[in-house]
Amino acid sequence: MNSIVCLKEVPDTETRIEVRGGKIVEEGIQYVVNPYDEFALEEALRWQEAHGGKVTLISLGPERARESILKGLAMGADEVYHLSDPAFLGGDAYATAQALAAAIRKLGEYDVIFCGKQAVDDDNAAVGAMLAEMLDLPHVSVVTRLELAADGRSVRAEREIEGGREVVETPLPAVLTAQKGLNEPRYPSFKGIRQARSKPFTTWTPGDVGLDPGTVGAAGARLETIEILPPPERPAGRIVPGEPEEAAREVVRLLREEARVI
Amino acid sequence: MGNNVLVIAEQRDGVLKKVTFEALGAGAQLAAALGGQVEAALLGNGLGNLPDILARYGAAKVYVADDPALARYSAEGYTNTLAAFLGKVEPAIVLVGATALGKDLAPRLAARLGVGLACDCTALEIADGRLVATRPIYAGKALARVKLNGDPQIATLRPNVLPVPEPATEARAVVEPVVAAAGNIRARVVDIIGAGEGEVDVAEANIIVSGGRGVGGPEGFAPIRSLARTLKAAVGASRAAVDAGWIEHSHQVGQTGKTVTPNLYIACGISGAIQHLAGMKTSKVIVAINKDPEAPIFKVANYGIVGDLFTVVPLLEKEFKALLSE
């Protein structure tokens, strides 16, 4: 069972995001592996433990992302292909999916592609399904539970929908995007951390995956960011004073008479 | 390329989603600016009077693909069907709700058509004849204003943000049947498992009552669930409560959970970590109950009560009950 896992480096969810001059201020940001990609990788590692095969990481991102990618290797992935050429940067979901699709075509043999359900920076939740379409594979997104059929040729997946779950069956290979709750990602062991730096780490340029540098990254994007703005500030609220009974009565009154939401 | 806006209607079991009406309202404004009209695409099986309902909410025409192969949503069946007729209809803009269905479908459809996608938008406008969309990024820690190259311009619309237009009392839809070219569907929905009886999903709720670290354990959610029942609200949770295993992840609000925009968000025993605030800060009204007067949640709350949630929440419920029985 050979798995490909797509991994992105993103700002830590605890990081404050500051906007200045229409852009995100990058200084001071702490970067981590996209949390949803850890669920994707964990699932691939569990399949490998149960059924053998190889776990290959693919990551598109700047040179800086190397540390996060090494964490993926330390968790147990076997090898990594890093699309790290500057030409790959500044793209949208479409350009990213296109580059990943080209890299995956070049890798060839695989049984399943795991992605996180979305990256917590751009919040598109689009690359997985786009990638599937470009590779002409089926996809199941936002997967919270996964079972591999006994013959290893199809999966039964549960995906989160409003107020419930859809049970989806699909033949493999397929693209599956992981939601929190699918599993509990492991921490890298000391041995894993030690071994990570000696695992195969290949850097690819657009040319290496058969793409023209003028069609990837920002040049290949279909979506253009005009500007980035800070979110509107909420007006200052107030503490409603008094004994609990009084405060509760006053808040309910305010919700009806002032805020008019009840 | 035409001047029309096409809304992909979302229905499950013959019930249209509210976000479809929100999209029709937004679509009508965009179409007016483009000199076109808003239309709808409706896919499913046994669709009854749904086209007329779409017409009441503004759809000038409804393209209907009614076929057993579309009885249940599938990304492939919907993409195949939509791609087959979009080429002929040539809308300038395609809108769909940023729901479980829309988020699953739109990227697949965009990739099929070779175009980009603006996801989870909270505002849409026309500038120089092109769509300009505003979308939260970093779970709402920042907003991006974006535009799309290529046609059609596809955007998914965050539910609960834009208003539902006033429906016409009566309208007959102009229906144009389209071929349900579902094609070869590989990933198939074989079953749908509902949530607990009468539970409201946080993503769709008008009111959310949410618990955090302060609830102390799974049983600590009892007063929160009770208040939620009284208000017909959804039960939310912070990451701390979910990671502690006190409640399922589907309830989580915040950066690794759901981003929500209810009319009323009641945060109980939630300190207000940055990743939680990002996910609920766009709620219209926020009430916070916390023992710690310095908790960051009070900075975003319209109304705060400093106190123990186990005392305050049942008192709130009593007051709401009295008010709602009037």
Chai-1 contact restraints between the chains, C-beta under 6 A:
chainA,res_idxA,chainB,res_idxB,connection_type,confidence,min_distance_angstrom,max_distance_angstrom,comment,restraint_id
A,T13,B,Q255,contact,1.0,0.0,6.0,A-B,restraint_1
A,T13,B,Q275,contact,1.0,0.0,6.0,A-B,restraint_2
A,I17,B,Y138,contact,1.0,0.0,6.0,A-B,restraint_3
A,I17,B,K141,contact,1.0,0.0,6.0,A-B,restraint_4
A,I17,B,A142,contact,1.0,0.0,6.0,A-B,restraint_5
A,V19,B,A142,contact,1.0,0.0,6.0,A-B,restraint_6
A,P35,B,T256,contact,1.0,0.0,6.0,A-B,restraint_7
A,D92,B,G116,contact,1.0,0.0,6.0,A-B,restraint_8
A,Y94,B,G116,contact,1.0,0.0,6.0,A-B,restraint_9
A,V120,B,Q255,contact,1.0,0.0,6.0,A-B,restraint_10
A,D121,B,Y138,contact,1.0,0.0,6.0,A-B,restraint_11
A,D122,B,I137,contact,1.0,0.0,6.0,A-B,restraint_12
A,D123,B,I137,contact,1.0,0.0,6.0,A-B,restraint_13
A,N124,B,C119,contact,1.0,0.0,6.0,A-B,restraint_14
A,A125,B,K103,contact,1.0,0.0,6.0,A-B,restraint_15
A,A126,B,P107,contact,1.0,0.0,6.0,A-B,restraint_16
A,A126,B,L117,contact,1.0,0.0,6.0,A-B,restraint_17
A,A126,B,C119,contact,1.0,0.0,6.0,A-B,restraint_18
A,A129,B,P107,contact,1.0,0.0,6.0,A-B,restraint_19
A,A129,B,R108,contact,1.0,0.0,6.0,A-B,restraint_20
A,M130,B,P107,contact,1.0,0.0,6.0,A-B,restraint_21
A,M130,B,A111,contact,1.0,0.0,6.0,A-B,restraint_22
A,E133,B,R108,contact,1.0,0.0,6.0,A-B,restraint_23
A,E133,B,A111,contact,1.0,0.0,6.0,A-B,restraint_24
A,E133,B,R112,contact,1.0,0.0,6.0,A-B,restraint_25
A,M134,B,A111,contact,1.0,0.0,6.0,A-B,restraint_26
A,P138,B,R186,contact,1.0,0.0,6.0,A-B,restraint_27
A,P138,B,A187,contact,1.0,0.0,6.0,A-B,restraint_28
A,V140,B,A187,contact,1.0,0.0,6.0,A-B,restraint_29
A,S141,B,D104,contact,1.0,0.0,6.0,A-B,restraint_30
A,I161,B,A100,contact,1.0,0.0,6.0,A-B,restraint_31
A,E162,B,A100,contact,1.0,0.0,6.0,A-B,restraint_32
A,E162,B,D201,contact,1.0,0.0,6.0,A-B,restraint_33
A,E162,B,A203,contact,1.0,0.0,6.0,A-B,restraint_34
A,E162,B,E204,contact,1.0,0.0,6.0,A-B,restraint_35
A,G163,B,A195,contact,1.0,0.0,6.0,A-B,restraint_36
A,G163,B,D201,contact,1.0,0.0,6.0,A-B,restraint_37
A,G164,B,I193,contact,1.0,0.0,6.0,A-B,restraint_38
A,G164,B,G194,contact,1.0,0.0,6.0,A-B,restraint_39
A,G164,B,A195,contact,1.0,0.0,6.0,A-B,restraint_40
A,R165,B,I193,contact,1.0,0.0,6.0,A-B,restraint_41
A,E166,B,V189,contact,1.0,0.0,6.0,A-B,restraint_42
A,E166,B,I192,contact,1.0,0.0,6.0,A-B,restraint_43
A,V167,B,V190,contact,1.0,0.0,6.0,A-B,restraint_44
A,V167,B,D191,contact,1.0,0.0,6.0,A-B,restraint_45
A,V168,B,A187,contact,1.0,0.0,6.0,A-B,restraint_46
A,V168,B,V189,contact,1.0,0.0,6.0,A-B,restraint_47
A,E169,B,R188,contact,1.0,0.0,6.0,A-B,restraint_48
A,E169,B,V190,contact,1.0,0.0,6.0,A-B,restraint_49
A,T170,B,R186,contact,1.0,0.0,6.0,A-B,restraint_50
A,T170,B,A187,contact,1.0,0.0,6.0,A-B,restraint_51
A,P171,B,R186,contact,1.0,0.0,6.0,A-B,restraint_52
A,K180,B,H249,contact,1.0,0.0,6.0,A-B,restraint_53
A,K180,B,T256,contact,1.0,0.0,6.0,A-B,restraint_54
A,G181,B,H249,contact,1.0,0.0,6.0,A-B,restraint_55
A,R222,B,V115,contact,1.0,0.0,6.0,A-B,restraint_56
A,R222,B,G116,contact,1.0,0.0,6.0,A-B,restraint_57
A,R222,B,N149,contact,1.0,0.0,6.0,A-B,restraint_58
A,R222,B,G150,contact,1.0,0.0,6.0,A-B,restraint_59
A,L223,B,G116,contact,1.0,0.0,6.0,A-B,restraint_60
A,L223,B,V146,contact,1.0,0.0,6.0,A-B,restraint_61
A,L223,B,L148,contact,1.0,0.0,6.0,A-B,restraint_62
A,E224,B,K147,contact,1.0,0.0,6.0,A-B,restraint_63
A,T225,B,A144,contact,1.0,0.0,6.0,A-B,restraint_64
A,T225,B,V146,contact,1.0,0.0,6.0,A-B,restraint_65
A,I226,B,R145,contact,1.0,0.0,6.0,A-B,restraint_66
A,E227,B,R145,contact,1.0,0.0,6.0,A-B,restraint_67
A,I228,B,A142,contact,1.0,0.0,6.0,A-B,restraint_68
A,I228,B,A144,contact,1.0,0.0,6.0,A-B,restraint_69
A,L229,B,L143,contact,1.0,0.0,6.0,A-B,restraint_70
A,P231,B,G140,contact,1.0,0.0,6.0,A-B,restraint_71
A,P231,B,L143,contact,1.0,0.0,6.0,A-B,restraint_72
A,R234,B,V300,contact,1.0,0.0,6.0,A-B,restraint_73
A,G237,B,A301,contact,1.0,0.0,6.0,A-B,restraint_74
A,G237,B,N302,contact,1.0,0.0,6.0,A-B,restraint_75
A,I239,B,G304,contact,1.0,0.0,6.0,A-B,restraint_76
A,V240,B,Y303,contact,1.0,0.0,6.0,A-B,restraint_77
A,V240,B,I305,contact,1.0,0.0,6.0,A-B,restraint_78
A,P244,B,G307,contact,1.0,0.0,6.0,A-B,restraint_79
A,P244,B,T311,contact,1.0,0.0,6.0,A-B,restraint_80
A,P244,B,V312,contact,1.0,0.0,6.0,A-B,restraint_81
A,P244,B,L315,contact,1.0,0.0,6.0,A-B,restraint_82
A,E245,B,L315,contact,1.0,0.0,6.0,A-B,restraint_83
A,A247,B,I305,contact,1.0,0.0,6.0,A-B,restraint_84
A,A248,B,V312,contact,1.0,0.0,6.0,A-B,restraint_85
A,A248,B,L315,contact,1.0,0.0,6.0,A-B,restraint_86
A,A248,B,L316,contact,1.0,0.0,6.0,A-B,restraint_87
A,A248,B,E319,contact,1.0,0.0,6.0,A-B,restraint_88
A,R249,B,E319,contact,1.0,0.0,6.0,A-B,restraint_89
A,V251,B,Y303,contact,1.0,0.0,6.0,A-B,restraint_90
A,V252,B,E319,contact,1.0,0.0,6.0,A-B,restraint_91
A,V252,B,F320,contact,1.0,0.0,6.0,A-B,restraint_92
A,V252,B,L323,contact,1.0,0.0,6.0,A-B,restraint_93
A,L254,B,Y303,contact,1.0,0.0,6.0,A-B,restraint_94
A,A259,B,V285,contact,1.0,0.0,6.0,A-B,restraint_95
A,V261,B,N263,contact,1.0,0.0,6.0,A-B,restraint_96
A,V261,B,L264,contact,1.0,0.0,6.0,A-B,restraint_97
A,V261,B,V285,contact,1.0,0.0,6.0,A-B,restraint_98
